[in-house]
């Protein structure tokens, strides 16, 4: 079996934000229980291909409630906001190049909610 399959086996034991598994514990579980050592970057890449996995500052989990889902969305918004501010600063620094960026204003509405 591959690492993604093992992660799919592990994650049902981590339903709800309160049962999140840290990246380190997930990597160690893969390494020591499933004999599947993975570099951290590779594990994060695999997890990103699994849209049902939520993340928080406490680790990875499967949403078990509306609150779990909402918390995961808010966590991601907080991560993206600094990048959005960088984009806005770049647009202001180069207004002559940012003429076709109308679609970005649609995105901005989504992160300000």
Helices and strands as residue ranges (DSSP letters): H 3-11, G 17-19, H 23-32, H 40-48, E 53-56, E 59-62, H 66-93, H 102-111
